[in-house]
Amino acid sequence: MVASRAIGCLRRFANASRTLHHCSGYICRNFSRSSALLARSHINYGIKDDVAVIRINSPNSKVNTLNQELQSEFMEVMNEIWASDQVKSAVLISSKPGCFIAGADINMIAACKTPQEVTRLSQEGQKMFEKLENSPKPIVAAISGSCLGGGLELAISCQYRIATRDKKTVLGVPEVLLGILPGAGGTQRLPQMVGVPAAFDMMLTGRNIRADRAKKMGLVDQLVEPLGPGVKPPEERTIEYLEEIAVTFAKGLADKKISLKRSKGLMDKLTSYAMGIPFVRQQVYKKVEEQVRKQTKGLYPAPLKIIDVVKTGLEEGKDAGYLSESQKFGELAMTKESKALIGLYHGQVLCKKNKFGTPQREVKNIAVLGAGLMGAGIAQVSVDKGLKTILKDATLTGLSRGQQQVFKGLNDKVKKKTLTSFERDFIFNNLTGQLDYQSFEKADMVIEAVFEDINLKHKVLKEVEEVIPAHCVFASNTSALPINEIASVSKRPEKVIGMHYFSPVDKMQLLEIITTPKTSKDTTASAVAVGLKQGKVIIVVKDGPGFYTTRCLAPMMSEVIRILQEGIGPKKLDSLTTGFGFPVGAATLVDEVGVDVAKHVAEDLGKAFGERFAGGSLELLKQMVSKGFLGRKSGKGFYVYKEGVKSKDLNSDMDSVLAGLQVSPKPEVSSDEDIQYRLVSRFVNEAALCLQEEILATPAEGDIGAVFGLGFPPCLGGPFRFVDLYGAQKIVDRLRRYEAAYGKQFTPCQLLIDQASAGKKFYQ
Amino acid sequence: MTWVTGRLLCGWAPVQTSTKKTLAKPNVRNIVVVEGVRIPFLLSGTSYKDLMPHDLARAALSSLLIKTNVPKEVVDYIIFGTVIQEVKTSNVAREAALGAGFSDKTPAHTVTMACISANQAMTTGVGLIASGQSDVIVAGGVELMSDVPIRHSRKMRKMMLDLNKAKTLGQRLSLISKFRLNFLTPELPAVAEFSTSETMGHSADRLAASFAVSRLEQDEYALRSHRLAKKAQDEGLLSDVVPFKVPGKETVTKDNGIRPSSLEQMAKLKPAFVKPYGTVTAANSSFLTDGASAMLIMAEDKALAMGYKPKAYLRDFVYVSQDPKDQLLLGPTYATPKVLEKAGLTLKDIDAFEFHEAFSGQILANFKAMDSDWFAQNYMGRKAKVGSPPLEKFNNWGGSLSLGHPFGATGCRLVMAAANRLRKEGGQFGLVAACAAGGQGHAMIVETYPK
């Protein structure tokens, strides 16, 4: 299904997935590397000439996380260094390739019960970093790999930063994506370091900044080029080299041969001059706040608090700034929004793993049938990751369009300078366009993305099974057709599986994988492996009409139609839904999905689920289709779409259609809030039913699917997290109230009732 | 070290040549170098700066004709290497040959393979002779870095081409109205590797760092190159150099890039590519050079029949290629063990090494790579290292760092240096190796011709 477009926030959320990581159950090991060394598990240090080289290497984890053990060991080491006459300067480096420090330990915060406890954590961090900042001996942070959150706050407390110019080296403060703020001095130091506007941008978007950009911003002082192989593996030698360079600079700083003064460009000078004027500052705060309010609809408290804290620091001085930072940090950590976002983070980590194990055969060659939007999108994310991909279509025009889409997708990356033109060509070469089944005998997986018609799907499945090898998986990208029905004509149903991608495939992170009772575990493992390779977050669900995502969306869509029939205009409806936290308004969503698709799904699922999916009249969609109002793709739906025009006007021809189908609203359930909850409660109820019927294996997958595939408000954390935070009883009560007005469509499912009566939560 | 070998060579010669087998193969024609010449290699922007590439090539070719006295009609084919092409003379081999007094019945073509273009010219000739297609080949190379094709921008070119096609004044005016000032920004020939967008010096600096080659080591090596070149020049060992009367200027008789300095002076230079802490500087890199070389290659039987006394055999050769990003300049490391294996030799059998010196750091990194079992096993798929060439046999008459490096012409200089050194120093086998842009490399065994 062409589902909702993800807003930037969601996409960026993905980037945060690598950022914060809990490492638990470490084993204490004794390092004995130098005389200056005590037995420490996270940190060891040695002395090169008069430079102390502090190496961070948390045991049994791919990443270093700022947890309490690491922090206390670090301070111990620093105290020794400060006390030592032998040492004049220090270098701080990670021994892990690909990770400097990935952030603070989230579980450290999650373990706190009160805001005061969290505030205390923040204050400890602040004190530690302030000591570093005031270090009489210069400290050089040598950064290779992710330097995020608390890791970046640590780095900017040092006197000098050197980073490898590697794709893996990213700097950022992604806290806002978890509903919190940089709580260890970051809100105070960043504005000093990169200027107020850039600091706001970093903190409010949580975006990752690559090393070369960081250098331009003044976030790092020097870049080091990643090295190729020498007499050691490249990663190992690169870190060694980084250390050598950092030691040189540390000596230079200690001897005052290298100045700490940064030469600023004209723009920087102008900016910092302008920010020195109180009036300008006030205007900047105002502007940023306006923008944040507009984008978050006030649903996310963290960005506003970040602005507040920065403002306090700049206007009232450092002490007030630190105090405000730690207090707001404590408050934010206790908010529902933060819990929801952190929940999503954990869910995402879970959905980035293959719990079905390693497939027997690695998929290297895939074939995609159908070069439409979806097919080409799937091809794009596949070639991008080095999979040899055949894109097959029935017509040359269709095929060319698809090939062009893949090329454009890659070329856009060239324009954004994330790829070179050479890399683009190299990647594009993984794609073979063809009209026949040549070379399908080498395919390890075929993903069909032909038109949603069961007869057509049967036809291609039979054709493909004639030409593919025995081990080849046949995956169907369908949004609603049951996989077992598609598999019914297969000679090898154990190799048939559903892979439901979301449009646009290169932007939407979710992949919903659908297994039938006959699908083998190895087939599932293969599909998940391919999806992970394509960079997707994956939920695996059981087969059934609409699977999970489409099924949840359908009753909500039915309610959308009813609300429109009750006389709420599309614009009002859109603002109500976005006001609740959906990235795209409900009426716009129908236009984006395609009215014909929505109608198709509504009919199919209506048949399968009967009364529960009723509500709005299907007639509305039927009439729209017959008038050619198919949504964005036909230029008209609820709105009018024109090429190159961003603002959209209502489609005035819809007035008569809506007027003809009008029903009278029920005033007792028609307040703005009720309308929002009528939509959401039907969604949530259906999601719970999917868990009850075991379509879903876990609530976490349900939340990830809803947020990443359907745009369920991230601040609510997904339908299940929402029930937990909002209260199952309250949801049931609401459903009952709507049930009284409309009947069965709102009858709460047994699972919700049980949760409510037992006071249980989906997440313990 | 070199002055010692210089004095002792008479004593060494008979011992070495008599103890080793020759690399002649049954049923394969022996191919010999009869003679090779080069005009002096000059820093670009000096005496050759007003000439065109084919002028340099012509000078080398006509000197070869004079020095060898070869009747022009016996030359079957002419092949030249070049890198930065002058668009007016894209087949520079033909333009130069015509002007140099070769027969207009002798076909000529131009090859390009970055810094191993002349090597490609020679081995193309070897192929023609070995396969029986030709008996006498002239191979060479040329580069003129004093002038490079600087183009109009693509937008400007497009507009100019469209203007050509415009028929009416209206069409012309409407085209001209689309002109923007930025159309005038010129396009320089790429200094960066096309596939990676990285300049070679930058890659060399990273390579040196990968193998932990220090700045001091690099400067020392560069100084050695210049000192040896100076000495070879002073002692008249560079016998392949022929004087060139530059039109409108003085006669050039020797290479002008040799400038032995001191380590202290060299240490003062700032890094040229990786700033501010890199190790590759102007002093330990090869410089932009103008120059041309040419060589007469024949089937041995033909040469003997014509009464020539050949200088050397051209034996086995290989071309290799690898990752153009991180191993751009490691060609010699990959090519050396391969060509030795092919010829059935070991490193110990080699008496004269002539490696192309793009950068000190590149040479020293290659030494370390060749001396590393880990590298051989993990990157070359070999069981063990080939070993690093002994320095006392290595580039004893200077190298590209000091003599200069006209991209397209260096290959012939390397082969002639190997051949002449073997004759002077008395060895039997020489090994020529070079790296090239694109992550490619070449190596060839040169066997001295028995006296």
Interface residues (C-beta under 8 A of the other chain):
Chain A: Q222 E225 L227 G228 P229 G230 V231 K232 P233 P234 R237 Y241 I245 T248 F249 T420 F422
Chain B: F194 S195 T196 S197 H202 D205 R206 L207 A209 S210 F211 A212 V274 P276 Y277 D323 K325 D326 Q327 A365 K368 A369 S372 W374 F375 N378 Y379
